[in-house]
């Protein structure tokens, strides 16, 4: 996706670049940077052991295919989840 001639300084990538990669993932943030977006929006959630993680929803099924809830998981649990 090319945005030639567009003033990207006023465009905010929703959940990174969520239409071109799974939202709120490193792939989405990297895609936003690749196309030159200066700003991204994302949600932050708290894990069961008190860590902050980026996740659009508490339930990670949409991005991982697994029934995992951020609020019920430890950071260590979540580090093993593939969200690509």
HELIX and SHEET records of a PDB file:
HELIX    1   1 UNK A    8  UNK A   10  5                                   3    
HELIX    2   2 UNK A   26  UNK A   34  1                                   9    
HELIX    3   3 UNK A   61  UNK A   64  1                                   4    
HELIX    4   4 UNK A   70  UNK A   72  5                                   3    
HELIX    5   5 UNK A   75  UNK A   79  1                                   5    
SHEET    1   A 2 UNK A  12  UNK A  14  0                                        
SHEET    2   A 2 UNK A  39  UNK A  41  1                                        
SHEET    1   B 2 UNK A  44  UNK A  46  0                                        
SHEET    2   B 2 UNK A  52  UNK A  54 -1                                        
END                                                                             
